């Protein structure tokens, strides 16, 4: 009976760990950005990249990549639509759910949550594995005794970016084959001329 209780406890513990492992959290100035459902997502937080609209400039390097393209944003009319929120985070709320519409032939995908001039950027490691989850923005508030608690912080807007897929290299064998065929064609012309 005792081993059954231990087995059940270890299974429940493993499920809790598996669930929490799929959430990524990053913080800046006491503001915490969390995105769950993004298995293996990398996260970074920072001060606003563009204080006017909060849109990532293409020459800014995030996750060692530049050239990010805006697919969709909760700001009306922005984005090229190559990747879109099917359930977008709602502005002026502290938490909710998110989901992306299915997309193909994209490189990396990044979701950015903004709260005023602060942002949390999440690089989805395998965007096709999970296209939905939950998000939250909280602020650590500490009292005079040093006791801190996370309270809701409002989302300004959310954006989803993508990078163009890397070009597929032509294998060296293909170039060698073309060179060989060209050589055979040259030999054939030479024999016809003689």
N, C-alpha and C positions, 0 to 999 in steps of 0.2 A: 504494500500500500504506500509505504514511504517512497519507494522508487517511482511509483506512478505519479505521485505528487511532484517529485523532482523533475520527472520527464515533462509533465505539463508545464511546470514553471519555466523550464529551459526553452520549451517551444514558444511560450508566450513572450519570453525575453528576446528570443531570436526574431520573432515577428515585429516586436517593437523596434529592435535595432534595424531591421530591414526597412521598416517604414521611415524611420528617422534618417536613414542613410540616403534616401532619395530626395531629401530637402537640402538646399544650399542656402547659407545665410552669410551676408557680409555687412559690415557696419562702418559708419563714418560719423564722427561728431555725435555719438550716442543714438544715431538713427540706424535701425536694423532693417535690412531688406531680406526677405525670405521668399524662395520659390521652391515649391515641392512638386513632385511628379516629373521633374527633370533629372532623370537618372544620370548620375555622374557629372552634373553641371559644375562648371568652374564659376567662381563669383569674384567680382571686384567692385569696390565702391569708390566714389570720388565726388569732387565738387563739379558743378555743372560744366559741361563741355561747350555749351553755347547758351548763354543766359537768356537769349531772346526766345528761342523756341525749344531748346532742350534736344535738338536733333544732333546726332553724332556727325561731326565733320568727316569727310572721306579721308582726310590726311591724318586723322588721329589714330594712334595705334592702341587698340584694345585687344588683349589676349594675343599679343605679338602679331597682329594682323592690321592692315590698313585697307582702305577701299570698301568699308562697310556701306551697303546700299539699304536705304529705308524701304522696307516692304509694306509696313502698315503702322499706323499710330492712332491713338485715341483722340488725337487732334484732327478735326475734320479735314478731309481732302488730302492728307499727306500720305506718301508712299506710292510705290509703283505696282503694288498688288501681287508681286511674285510669291510672297508668303503673307498670309493675313490671319488676324485673330478671328476665330469663329465665335469665341466668347471672350471679349476683351475686358481687362481689368477696368473697373469703374472709377472715374475721378471723384475726389472728395470722399472716398471711403478708405478704411484702414486695412481691409482684407477682402478676399473673395476668391473666385475661381478664374482660371484662364484656360483657353484651348486654342490651338492653331489649326487652320484648315490644312488639308493635305497638300503637300507640295512635292515637286520632283526636281531633280537636276540642280540642286542648290549646293553650295559649299557649306560653310559653317553657318549656324543660325544663333542669334543672340537676342535675348529679351532684356529690355532696359525698363526699370521701374524708377520713376522720378517723384521726389517729394520736395517741392520748392526748388532749391538749387543743388540738391544732393541727388545722387543716383546710385542704383545697384544694377550692375550689368551681369547677366548670366549667360555663359556660353554653353549651349546644349551639346553634350558630347555625342549623342546619337539622336538627332531630332526625329528620326523615324520610329524610334522605340517608344517614345511617350510624347504625345502631342497635347497633353492636358495636365492640370494639377491645380494647386492653390497658391496664393501669394499673400504676403502681409507686409506692412510697413509699421514699425513700432518705434517708439522713442523711449530711451531709458530715463526715468525720472527718479532722482534720489532725494530723500529727505535729509534734514540736518543730522540725523543719527547715522547717515551713510547707508540706509536701507534703500535699495533700488528696485524698481518694478518697471516692466515694459508696459507702456500705454499706447493706444492707437495713435497713429500719425497719418494724416491724409495724403493720399496719392494725388499728385498733380496730373500726371498722365503716364501712359506706357507705350512703348514702341517695340517693334520687332524688326531686326536687321538681318541681312544675310550677306555672305561674300560669294562672289562668283566662283564656281567650281574650278579647280586647277585643270589646266589643259591636259589632255591625255597624250603622253609622249608617244611618238612613233617609234616602235622598237628598232634597234640598230639592224636587226635581221631584215626588216622591211627595206631599209635603205640599201643594204647589201644585195638584196634580191633585185631591186631596181637597177643597181649598178651592173649586176651580172647580165640582166636582160638587155641593158643598153650595150654592153660589150658584145653580146651575141649578135645584136642587130648590126653593129658596126662591122663585125667579121663577115656577116652575110652580104652586106653592101660591098665590101672589099672583094669578096669572091665573085659577085656578079659583075663587077667592073673589070675583073681580070679575065 
